[in-house]
């Protein structure tokens, strides 16, 4: 399964703190992801799988794979519900 941003979404790195900001140009709304959310999103948009994103979280932050999988799933569900990404 591949993920891509909707055509009206622009992603950028924030200047003031680490993370990622998504701009929904159609609705004029900003969405801010923390460093972890940005890592998950970049992995998925780079053709990585949710499992690969979870593995990256465990390696970088020392969390359990079960917790990381849950984090990835929750973020993906939220991004999809907000129509920021498509699968």
SEFIZA-3560 file (N, C-alpha, C; in Angstrom, 3 decimals):
REM SEFIZA-3560
<numar><xx>0.844</xx><yy>-1.169</yy><zz>0.000</zz><atom>N</atom></numar>
<numar><xx>0.000</xx><yy>0.000</yy><zz>0.000</zz><atom>CA</atom></numar>
<numar><xx>0.888</xx><yy>1.229</yy><zz>0.000</zz><atom>C</atom></numar>
<numar><xx>0.589</xx><yy>2.158</yy><zz>-0.891</zz><atom>N</atom></numar>
<numar><xx>1.354</xx><yy>3.394</yy><zz>-0.947</zz><atom>CA</atom></numar>
<numar><xx>0.502</xx><yy>4.554</yy><zz>-0.450</zz><atom>C</atom></numar>
<numar><xx>1.166</xx><yy>5.553</yy><zz>0.057</zz><atom>N</atom></numar>
<numar><xx>0.513</xx><yy>6.727</yy><zz>0.614</zz><atom>CA</atom></numar>
<numar><xx>1.002</xx><yy>7.944</yy><zz>-0.156</zz><atom>C</atom></numar>
<numar><xx>0.127</xx><yy>8.894</yy><zz>-0.348</zz><atom>N</atom></numar>
<numar><xx>0.533</xx><yy>10.141</yy><zz>-0.983</zz><atom>CA</atom></numar>
<numar><xx>-0.305</xx><yy>11.276</yy><zz>-0.411</zz><atom>C</atom></numar>
<numar><xx>0.290</xx><yy>12.479</yy><zz>-0.401</zz><atom>N</atom></numar>
<numar><xx>-0.503</xx><yy>13.610</yy><zz>0.073</zz><atom>CA</atom></numar>
<numar><xx>-1.569</xx><yy>13.935</yy><zz>-0.968</zz><atom>C</atom></numar>
<numar><xx>-2.700</xx><yy>14.419</yy><zz>-0.537</zz><atom>N</atom></numar>
<numar><xx>-3.689</xx><yy>14.897</yy><zz>-1.487</zz><atom>CA</atom></numar>
<numar><xx>-3.071</xx><yy>16.047</yy><zz>-2.263</zz><atom>C</atom></numar>
<numar><xx>-3.493</xx><yy>16.253</yy><zz>-3.511</zz><atom>N</atom></numar>
<numar><xx>-2.851</xx><yy>17.277</yy><zz>-4.345</zz><atom>CA</atom></numar>
<numar><xx>-2.888</xx><yy>18.685</yy><zz>-3.750</zz><atom>C</atom></numar>
<numar><xx>-3.835</xx><yy>18.976</yy><zz>-2.899</zz><atom>N</atom></numar>
<numar><xx>-3.954</xx><yy>20.321</yy><zz>-2.325</zz><atom>CA</atom></numar>
<numar><xx>-3.200</xx><yy>20.472</yy><zz>-1.002</zz><atom>C</atom></numar>
<numar><xx>-2.369</xx><yy>19.485</yy><zz>-0.656</zz><atom>N</atom></numar>
<numar><xx>-1.622</xx><yy>19.512</yy><zz>0.603</zz><atom>CA</atom></numar>
<numar><xx>-0.149</xx><yy>19.812</yy><zz>0.324</zz><atom>C</atom></numar>
<numar><xx>0.405</xx><yy>20.732</yy><zz>1.088</zz><atom>N</atom></numar>
<numar><xx>1.817</xx><yy>21.056</yy><zz>1.008</zz><atom>CA</atom></numar>
<numar><xx>2.446</xx><yy>20.780</yy><zz>2.362</zz><atom>C</atom></numar>
<numar><xx>3.591</xx><yy>20.102</yy><zz>2.372</zz><atom>N</atom></numar>
<numar><xx>4.297</xx><yy>19.805</yy><zz>3.626</zz><atom>CA</atom></numar>
<numar><xx>5.591</xx><yy>20.604</yy><zz>3.648</zz><atom>C</atom></numar>
<numar><xx>5.957</xx><yy>21.068</yy><zz>4.836</zz><atom>N</atom></numar>
<numar><xx>7.194</xx><yy>21.817</yy><zz>4.994</zz><atom>CA</atom></numar>
<numar><xx>7.738</xx><yy>21.598</yy><zz>6.396</zz><atom>C</atom></numar>
<numar><xx>9.037</xx><yy>21.798</yy><zz>6.569</zz><atom>N</atom></numar>
<numar><xx>9.631</xx><yy>21.747</yy><zz>7.913</zz><atom>CA</atom></numar>
<numar><xx>9.379</xx><yy>23.085</yy><zz>8.585</zz><atom>C</atom></numar>
<numar><xx>9.087</xx><yy>23.067</yy><zz>9.860</zz><atom>N</atom></numar>
<numar><xx>8.869</xx><yy>24.326</yy><zz>10.573</zz><atom>CA</atom></numar>
<numar><xx>10.212</xx><yy>24.952</yy><zz>10.927</zz><atom>C</atom></numar>
<numar><xx>10.217</xx><yy>26.237</yy><zz>11.098</zz><atom>N</atom></numar>
<numar><xx>11.434</xx><yy>26.954</yy><zz>11.443</zz><atom>CA</atom></numar>
<numar><xx>11.613</xx><yy>27.017</yy><zz>12.948</zz><atom>C</atom></numar>
<numar><xx>10.530</xx><yy>27.138</yy><zz>13.697</zz><atom>N</atom></numar>
<numar><xx>10.630</xx><yy>27.397</yy><zz>15.121</zz><atom>CA</atom></numar>
<numar><xx>10.855</xx><yy>26.151</yy><zz>15.965</zz><atom>C</atom></numar>
<numar><xx>10.441</xx><yy>24.998</yy><zz>15.496</zz><atom>N</atom></numar>
<numar><xx>10.644</xx><yy>23.776</yy><zz>16.260</zz><atom>CA</atom></numar>
<numar><xx>10.651</xx><yy>22.590</yy><zz>15.301</zz><atom>C</atom></numar>
<numar><xx>11.229</xx><yy>21.493</yy><zz>15.718</zz><atom>N</atom></numar>
<numar><xx>11.247</xx><yy>20.351</yy><zz>14.822</zz><atom>CA</atom></numar>
<numar><xx>9.833</xx><yy>19.817</yy><zz>14.601</zz><atom>C</atom></numar>
<numar><xx>9.624</xx><yy>19.292</yy><zz>13.452</zz><atom>N</atom></numar>
<numar><xx>8.319</xx><yy>18.746</yy><zz>13.120</zz><atom>CA</atom></numar>
<numar><xx>7.985</xx><yy>19.044</yy><zz>11.677</zz><atom>C</atom></numar>
<numar><xx>6.755</xx><yy>18.840</yy><zz>11.349</zz><atom>N</atom></numar>
<numar><xx>6.287</xx><yy>19.053</yy><zz>9.988</zz><atom>CA</atom></numar>
<numar><xx>4.962</xx><yy>19.788</yy><zz>10.041</zz><atom>C</atom></numar>
<numar><xx>4.801</xx><yy>20.741</yy><zz>9.156</zz><atom>N</atom></numar>
<numar><xx>3.546</xx><yy>21.460</yy><zz>9.035</zz><atom>CA</atom></numar>
<numar><xx>2.938</xx><yy>21.097</yy><zz>7.692</zz><atom>C</atom></numar>
<numar><xx>1.656</xx><yy>20.755</yy><zz>7.720</zz><atom>N</atom></numar>
<numar><xx>0.925</xx><yy>20.460</yy><zz>6.493</zz><atom>CA</atom></numar>
<numar><xx>-0.060</xx><yy>21.598</yy><zz>6.256</zz><atom>C</atom></numar>
<numar><xx>-0.092</xx><yy>22.109</yy><zz>5.051</zz><atom>N</atom></numar>
<numar><xx>-1.021</xx><yy>23.169</yy><zz>4.687</zz><atom>CA</atom></numar>
<numar><xx>-2.049</xx><yy>22.591</yy><zz>3.727</zz><atom>C</atom></numar>
<numar><xx>-3.293</xx><yy>22.676</yy><zz>4.124</zz><atom>N</atom></numar>
<numar><xx>-4.396</xx><yy>22.298</yy><zz>3.252</zz><atom>CA</atom></numar>
<numar><xx>-4.787</xx><yy>23.575</yy><zz>2.513</zz><atom>C</atom></numar>
<numar><xx>-4.329</xx><yy>23.704</yy><zz>1.281</zz><atom>N</atom></numar>
<numar><xx>-4.533</xx><yy>24.933</yy><zz>0.525</zz><atom>CA</atom></numar>
<numar><xx>-5.993</xx><yy>25.156</yy><zz>0.156</zz><atom>C</atom></numar>
<numar><xx>-6.739</xx><yy>24.098</yy><zz>0.025</zz><atom>N</atom></numar>
<numar><xx>-8.140</xx><yy>24.238</yy><zz>-0.341</zz><atom>CA</atom></numar>
<numar><xx>-8.966</xx><yy>24.821</yy><zz>0.811</zz><atom>C</atom></numar>
<numar><xx>-8.680</xx><yy>24.369</yy><zz>2.033</zz><atom>N</atom></numar>
<numar><xx>-9.451</xx><yy>24.825</yy><zz>3.191</zz><atom>CA</atom></numar>
<numar><xx>-8.738</xx><yy>25.924</yy><zz>3.973</zz><atom>C</atom></numar>
<numar><xx>-7.482</xx><yy>26.214</yy><zz>3.623</zz><atom>N</atom></numar>
<numar><xx>-6.736</xx><yy>27.250</yy><zz>4.326</zz><atom>CA</atom></numar>
<numar><xx>-6.416</xx><yy>26.883</yy><zz>5.764</zz><atom>C</atom></numar>
<numar><xx>-6.163</xx><yy>25.594</yy><zz>6.030</zz><atom>N</atom></numar>
<numar><xx>-5.882</xx><yy>25.124</yy><zz>7.390</zz><atom>CA</atom></numar>
<numar><xx>-4.481</xx><yy>24.540</yy><zz>7.469</zz><atom>C</atom></numar>
<numar><xx>-3.850</xx><yy>24.753</yy><zz>8.612</zz><atom>N</atom></numar>
<numar><xx>-2.537</xx><yy>24.184</yy><zz>8.911</zz><atom>CA</atom></numar>
<numar><xx>-2.699</xx><yy>23.033</yy><zz>9.884</zz><atom>C</atom></numar>
<numar><xx>-1.855</xx><yy>22.022</yy><zz>9.725</zz><atom>N</atom></numar>
<numar><xx>-1.800</xx><yy>20.893</yy><zz>10.645</zz><atom>CA</atom></numar>
<numar><xx>-0.339</xx><yy>20.702</yy><zz>11.021</zz><atom>C</atom></numar>
<numar><xx>-0.045</xx><yy>20.665</yy><zz>12.294</zz><atom>N</atom></numar>
<numar><xx>1.335</xx><yy>20.507</yy><zz>12.737</zz><atom>CA</atom></numar>
<numar><xx>1.547</xx><yy>19.123</yy><zz>13.315</zz><atom>C</atom></numar>
<numar><xx>2.598</xx><yy>18.468</yy><zz>12.844</zz><atom>N</atom></numar>
<numar><xx>3.002</xx><yy>17.168</yy><zz>13.373</zz><atom>CA</atom></numar>
<numar><xx>4.278</xx><yy>17.360</yy><zz>14.178</zz><atom>C</atom></numar>
<numar><xx>4.376</xx><yy>16.653</yy><zz>15.290</zz><atom>N</atom></numar>
<numar><xx>5.619</xx><yy>16.714</yy><zz>16.059</zz><atom>CA</atom></numar>
<numar><xx>6.696</xx><yy>15.907</yy><zz>15.323</zz><atom>C</atom></numar>
<numar><xx>7.867</xx><yy>15.823</yy><zz>15.902</zz><atom>N</atom></numar>
<numar><xx>8.985</xx><yy>15.134</yy><zz>15.262</zz><atom>CA</atom></numar>
<numar><xx>8.639</xx><yy>13.688</yy><zz>14.926</zz><atom>C</atom></numar>
<numar><xx>7.987</xx><yy>12.999</yy><zz>15.846</zz><atom>N</atom></numar>
<numar><xx>7.610</xx><yy>11.606</yy><zz>15.631</zz><atom>CA</atom></numar>
<numar><xx>6.605</xx><yy>11.482</yy><zz>14.494</zz><atom>C</atom></numar>
<numar><xx>5.592</xx><yy>12.336</yy><zz>14.491</zz><atom>N</atom></numar>
<numar><xx>4.604</xx><yy>12.319</yy><zz>13.418</zz><atom>CA</atom></numar>
<numar><xx>5.233</xx><yy>12.619</yy><zz>12.068</zz><atom>C</atom></numar>
<numar><xx>6.166</xx><yy>13.563</yy><zz>12.054</zz><atom>N</atom></numar>
<numar><xx>6.877</xx><yy>13.883</yy><zz>10.815</zz><atom>CA</atom></numar>
<numar><xx>7.688</xx><yy>12.702</yy><zz>10.309</zz><atom>C</atom></numar>
<numar><xx>8.335</xx><yy>11.984</yy><zz>11.218</zz><atom>N</atom></numar>
<numar><xx>9.110</xx><yy>10.800</yy><zz>10.839</zz><atom>CA</atom></numar>
<numar><xx>8.202</xx><yy>9.737</yy><zz>10.227</zz><atom>C</atom></numar>
<numar><xx>7.058</xx><yy>9.514</yy><zz>10.863</zz><atom>N</atom></numar>
<numar><xx>6.101</xx><yy>8.530</yy><zz>10.338</zz><atom>CA</atom></numar>
<numar><xx>5.639</xx><yy>8.952</yy><zz>8.951</zz><atom>C</atom></numar>
<numar><xx>5.240</xx><yy>10.207</yy><zz>8.809</zz><atom>N</atom></numar>
<numar><xx>4.736</xx><yy>10.689</yy><zz>7.529</zz><atom>CA</atom></numar>
<numar><xx>5.786</xx><yy>10.584</yy><zz>6.433</zz><atom>C</atom></numar>
<numar><xx>7.010</xx><yy>11.009</yy><zz>6.715</zz><atom>N</atom></numar>
<numar><xx>8.074</xx><yy>10.928</yy><zz>5.706</zz><atom>CA</atom></numar>
<numar><xx>8.343</xx><yy>9.488</yy><zz>5.295</zz><atom>C</atom></numar>
<numar><xx>8.288</xx><yy>8.579</yy><zz>6.253</zz><atom>N</atom></numar>
<numar><xx>8.495</xx><yy>7.167</yy><zz>5.930</zz><atom>CA</atom></numar>
<numar><xx>7.406</xx><yy>6.662</yy><zz>5.005</zz><atom>C</atom></numar>
<numar><xx>6.164</xx><yy>6.970</yy><zz>5.330</zz><atom>N</atom></numar>
<numar><xx>5.043</xx><yy>6.504</yy><zz>4.512</zz><atom>CA</atom></numar>
<numar><xx>5.043</xx><yy>7.139</yy><zz>3.126</zz><atom>C</atom></numar>
<numar><xx>5.342</xx><yy>8.428</yy><zz>3.041</zz><atom>N</atom></numar>
<numar><xx>5.365</xx><yy>9.101</yy><zz>1.747</zz><atom>CA</atom></numar>
<numar><xx>6.569</xx><yy>8.696</yy><zz>0.908</zz><atom>C</atom></numar>
<numar><xx>7.596</xx><yy>8.157</yy><zz>1.573</zz><atom>N</atom></numar>
<numar><xx>8.776</xx><yy>7.657</yy><zz>0.864</zz><atom>CA</atom></numar>
<numar><xx>8.631</xx><yy>6.198</yy><zz>0.472</zz><atom>C</atom></numar>
<numar><xx>7.401</xx><yy>5.747</yy><zz>0.333</zz><atom>N</atom></numar>
<numar><xx>7.070</xx><yy>4.366</yy><zz>-0.045</zz><atom>CA</atom></numar>
<numar><xx>7.381</xx><yy>3.346</yy><zz>1.031</zz><atom>C</atom></numar>
<numar><xx>7.558</xx><yy>3.805</yy><zz>2.261</zz><atom>N</atom></numar>
<numar><xx>7.724</xx><yy>2.880</yy><zz>3.368</zz><atom>CA</atom></numar>
<numar><xx>6.362</xx><yy>2.376</yy><zz>3.828</zz><atom>C</atom></numar>
<numar><xx>6.360</xx><yy>1.248</yy><zz>4.458</zz><atom>N</atom></numar>
<numar><xx>5.119</xx><yy>0.662</yy><zz>4.967</zz><atom>CA</atom></numar>
<numar><xx>4.881</xx><yy>1.122</yy><zz>6.400</zz><atom>C</atom></numar>
<numar><xx>3.663</xx><yy>0.964</yy><zz>6.889</zz><atom>N</atom></numar>
<numar><xx>3.415</xx><yy>1.253</yy><zz>8.295</zz><atom>CA</atom></numar>
<numar><xx>4.331</xx><yy>0.428</yy><zz>9.213</zz><atom>C</atom></numar>
<numar><xx>4.608</xx><yy>-0.804</yy><zz>8.841</zz><atom>N</atom></numar>
<numar><xx>5.497</xx><yy>-1.645</yy><zz>9.654</zz><atom>CA</atom></numar>
<numar><xx>6.911</xx><yy>-1.066</yy><zz>9.681</zz><atom>C</atom></numar>
<numar><xx>7.381</xx><yy>-0.549</yy><zz>8.552</zz><atom>N</atom></numar>
<numar><xx>8.707</xx><yy>0.074</yy><zz>8.519</zz><atom>CA</atom></numar>
<numar><xx>8.735</xx><yy>1.333</yy><zz>9.374</zz><atom>C</atom></numar>
<numar><xx>7.661</xx><yy>2.092</yy><zz>9.336</zz><atom>N</atom></numar>
<numar><xx>7.589</xx><yy>3.293</yy><zz>10.174</zz><atom>CA</atom></numar>
<numar><xx>7.621</xx><yy>2.914</yy><zz>11.647</zz><atom>C</atom></numar>
<numar><xx>6.895</xx><yy>1.867</yy><zz>12.014</zz><atom>N</atom></numar>
<numar><xx>6.890</xx><yy>1.411</yy><zz>13.407</zz><atom>CA</atom></numar>
<numar><xx>8.278</xx><yy>0.933</yy><zz>13.824</zz><atom>C</atom></numar>
<numar><xx>8.947</xx><yy>0.223</yy><zz>12.953</zz><atom>N</atom></numar>
<numar><xx>10.301</xx><yy>-0.258</yy><zz>13.256</zz><atom>CA</atom></numar>
<numar><xx>11.248</xx><yy>0.917</yy><zz>13.474</zz><atom>C</atom></numar>
<numar><xx>11.123</xx><yy>1.949</yy><zz>12.641</zz><atom>N</atom></numar>
<numar><xx>11.957</xx><yy>3.150</yy><zz>12.815</zz><atom>CA</atom></numar>
<numar><xx>11.727</xx><yy>3.784</yy><zz>14.183</zz><atom>C</atom></numar>
<numar><xx>10.465</xx><yy>3.835</yy><zz>14.606</zz><atom>N</atom></numar>
<numar><xx>10.165</xx><yy>4.415</yy><zz>15.922</zz><atom>CA</atom></numar>
<numar><xx>10.808</xx><yy>3.620</yy><zz>17.042</zz><atom>C</atom></numar>
<numar><xx>10.767</xx><yy>2.300</yy><zz>16.942</zz><atom>N</atom></numar>
<numar><xx>11.363</xx><yy>1.475</yy><zz>17.995</zz><atom>CA</atom></numar>
<numar><xx>12.872</xx><yy>1.672</yy><zz>18.041</zz><atom>C</atom></numar>
<numar><xx>13.493</xx><yy>1.789</yy><zz>16.878</zz><atom>N</atom></numar>
<numar><xx>14.948</xx><yy>1.971</yy><zz>16.826</zz><atom>CA</atom></numar>
<numar><xx>15.352</xx><yy>3.350</yy><zz>17.335</zz><atom>C</atom></numar>
<numar><xx>14.601</xx><yy>4.371</yy><zz>16.974</zz><atom>N</atom></numar>
<numar><xx>14.977</xx><yy>5.728</yy><zz>17.342</zz><atom>CA</atom></numar>
<numar><xx>14.602</xx><yy>6.083</yy><zz>18.771</zz><atom>C</atom></numar>
<numar><xx>13.451</xx><yy>5.605</yy><zz>19.254</zz><atom>N</atom></numar>
<numar><xx>12.941</xx><yy>6.046</yy><zz>20.546</zz><atom>CA</atom></numar>
<numar><xx>12.874</xx><yy>4.951</yy><zz>21.599</zz><atom>C</atom></numar>
<numar><xx>13.201</xx><yy>3.724</yy><zz>21.232</zz><atom>N</atom></numar>
<numar><xx>13.237</xx><yy>2.642</yy><zz>22.208</zz><atom>CA</atom></numar>
<numar><xx>11.876</xx><yy>2.197</yy><zz>22.706</zz><atom>C</atom></numar>
<numar><xx>10.834</xx><yy>2.507</yy><zz>21.968</zz><atom>N</atom></numar>
<numar><xx>9.498</xx><yy>2.087</yy><zz>22.344</zz><atom>CA</atom></numar>
<numar><xx>9.273</xx><yy>0.635</yy><zz>21.914</zz><atom>C</atom></numar>
<numar><xx>8.232</xx><yy>0.029</yy><zz>22.409</zz><atom>N</atom></numar>
<numar><xx>7.928</xx><yy>-1.340</yy><zz>21.986</zz><atom>CA</atom></numar>
<numar><xx>7.320</xx><yy>-1.308</yy><zz>20.588</zz><atom>C</atom></numar>
<numar><xx>7.448</xx><yy>-2.399</yy><zz>19.876</zz><atom>N</atom></numar>
<numar><xx>6.886</xx><yy>-2.488</yy><zz>18.541</zz><atom>CA</atom></numar>
<numar><xx>5.366</xx><yy>-2.363</yy><zz>18.589</zz><atom>C</atom></numar>
<numar><xx>4.744</xx><yy>-2.921</yy><zz>19.606</zz><atom>N</atom></numar>
<numar><xx>3.294</xx><yy>-2.828</yy><zz>19.749</zz><atom>CA</atom></numar>
<numar><xx>2.861</xx><yy>-1.368</yy><zz>19.908</zz><atom>C</atom></numar>
<numar><xx>3.545</xx><yy>-0.614</yy><zz>20.750</zz><atom>N</atom></numar>
<numar><xx>3.235</xx><yy>0.800</yy><zz>20.943</zz><atom>CA</atom></numar>
<numar><xx>3.465</xx><yy>1.578</yy><zz>19.650</zz><atom>C</atom></numar>
<numar><xx>4.575</xx><yy>1.303</yy><zz>18.983</zz><atom>N</atom></numar>
<numar><xx>4.891</xx><yy>2.010</yy><zz>17.739</zz><atom>CA</atom></numar>
<numar><xx>3.854</xx><yy>1.724</yy><zz>16.664</zz><atom>C</atom></numar>
<numar><xx>3.422</xx><yy>0.490</yy><zz>16.558</zz><atom>N</atom></numar>
<numar><xx>2.384</xx><yy>0.148</yy><zz>15.572</zz><atom>CA</atom></numar>
<numar><xx>1.105</xx><yy>0.925</yy><zz>15.857</zz><atom>C</atom></numar>
<numar><xx>0.738</xx><yy>1.016</yy><zz>17.116</zz><atom>N</atom></numar>
<numar><xx>-0.453</xx><yy>1.772</yy><zz>17.499</zz><atom>CA</atom></numar>
<numar><xx>-0.321</xx><yy>3.241</yy><zz>17.155</zz><atom>C</atom></numar>
<numar><xx>0.867</xx><yy>3.815</yy><zz>17.402</zz><atom>N</atom></numar>
<numar><xx>1.107</xx><yy>5.220</yy><zz>17.082</zz><atom>CA</atom></numar>
<numar><xx>0.980</xx><yy>5.465</yy><zz>15.581</zz><atom>C</atom></numar>
<numar><xx>1.562</xx><yy>4.587</yy><zz>14.789</zz><atom>N</atom></numar>
<numar><xx>1.495</xx><yy>4.722</yy><zz>13.334</zz><atom>CA</atom></numar>
<numar><xx>0.047</xx><yy>4.614</yy><zz>12.863</zz><atom>C</atom></numar>
<numar><xx>-0.673</xx><yy>3.654</yy><zz>13.376</zz><atom>N</atom></numar>
<numar><xx>-2.070</xx><yy>3.456</yy><zz>12.978</zz><atom>CA</atom></numar>
<numar><xx>-2.916</xx><yy>4.666</yy><zz>13.331</zz><atom>C</atom></numar>
<numar><xx>-2.746</xx><yy>5.186</yy><zz>14.554</zz><atom>N</atom></numar>
<numar><xx>-3.534</xx><yy>6.358</yy><zz>14.971</zz><atom>CA</atom></numar>
<numar><xx>-3.235</xx><yy>7.576</yy><zz>14.100</zz><atom>C</atom></numar>
<numar><xx>-1.965</xx><yy>7.803</yy><zz>13.802</zz><atom>N</atom></numar>
<numar><xx>-1.619</xx><yy>8.953</yy><zz>12.974</zz><atom>CA</atom></numar>
<numar><xx>-2.162</xx><yy>8.770</yy><zz>11.557</zz><atom>C</atom></numar>
<numar><xx>-1.990</xx><yy>7.601</yy><zz>11.002</zz><atom>N</atom></numar>
<numar><xx>-2.486</xx><yy>7.347</yy><zz>9.655</zz><atom>CA</atom></numar>
<numar><xx>-4.004</xx><yy>7.520</yy><zz>9.582</zz><atom>C</atom></numar>
<numar><xx>-4.714</xx><yy>7.022</yy><zz>10.582</zz><atom>N</atom></numar>
<numar><xx>-6.166</xx><yy>7.191</yy><zz>10.623</zz><atom>CA</atom></numar>
<numar><xx>-6.546</xx><yy>8.667</yy><zz>10.705</zz><atom>C</atom></numar>
<numar><xx>-5.822</xx><yy>9.429</yy><zz>11.518</zz><atom>N</atom></numar>
<numar><xx>-6.108</xx><yy>10.859</yy><zz>11.666</zz><atom>CA</atom></numar>
<numar><xx>-5.813</xx><yy>11.617</yy><zz>10.367</zz><atom>C</atom></numar>
<numar><xx>-4.698</xx><yy>11.307</yy><zz>9.713</zz><atom>N</atom></numar>
<numar><xx>-4.348</xx><yy>11.970</yy><zz>8.460</zz><atom>CA</atom></numar>
<numar><xx>-5.346</xx><yy>11.640</yy><zz>7.356</zz><atom>C</atom></numar>
<numar><xx>-5.787</xx><yy>10.401</yy><zz>7.328</zz><atom>N</atom></numar>
<numar><xx>-6.767</xx><yy>9.973</yy><zz>6.330</zz><atom>CA</atom></numar>
<numar><xx>-8.117</xx><yy>10.629</yy><zz>6.593</zz><atom>C</atom></numar>
<numar><xx>-8.546</xx><yy>10.647</yy><zz>7.855</zz><atom>N</atom></numar>
<numar><xx>-9.830</xx><yy>11.255</yy><zz>8.213</zz><atom>CA</atom></numar>
<numar><xx>-9.845</xx><yy>12.751</yy><zz>7.883</zz><atom>C</atom></numar>
<numar><xx>-8.710</xx><yy>13.414</yy><zz>8.037</zz><atom>N</atom></numar>
<numar><xx>-8.607</xx><yy>14.845</yy><zz>7.738</zz><atom>CA</atom></numar>
<numar><xx>-8.385</xx><yy>15.091</yy><zz>6.240</zz><atom>C</atom></numar>
<numar><xx>-8.353</xx><yy>14.015</yy><zz>5.480</zz><atom>N</atom></numar>
<numar><xx>-8.140</xx><yy>14.068</yy><zz>4.015</zz><atom>CA</atom></numar>
<numar><xx>-6.815</xx><yy>14.733</yy><zz>3.644</zz><atom>C</atom></numar>
<numar><xx>-5.790</xx><yy>14.440</yy><zz>4.462</zz><atom>N</atom></numar>
<numar><xx>-4.462</xx><yy>14.969</yy><zz>4.175</zz><atom>CA</atom></numar>
<numar><xx>-3.644</xx><yy>13.998</yy><zz>3.350</zz><atom>C</atom></numar>
<numar><xx>-3.919</xx><yy>12.711</yy><zz>3.483</zz><atom>N</atom></numar>
<numar><xx>-3.240</xx><yy>11.683</yy><zz>2.673</zz><atom>CA</atom></numar>
<numar><xx>-4.276</xx><yy>10.743</yy><zz>2.098</zz><atom>C</atom></numar>
<numar><xx>-3.875</xx><yy>10.062</yy><zz>1.052</zz><atom>N</atom></numar>
<numar><xx>-4.703</xx><yy>9.022</yy><zz>0.459</zz><atom>CA</atom></numar>
<numar><xx>-3.886</xx><yy>7.746</yy><zz>0.388</zz><atom>C</atom></numar>
<numar><xx>-4.563</xx><yy>6.640</yy><zz>0.360</zz><atom>N</atom></numar>
<numar><xx>-3.888</xx><yy>5.353</yy><zz>0.235</zz><atom>CA</atom></numar>
<numar><xx>-4.234</xx><yy>4.712</yy><zz>-1.084</zz><atom>C</atom></numar>
//
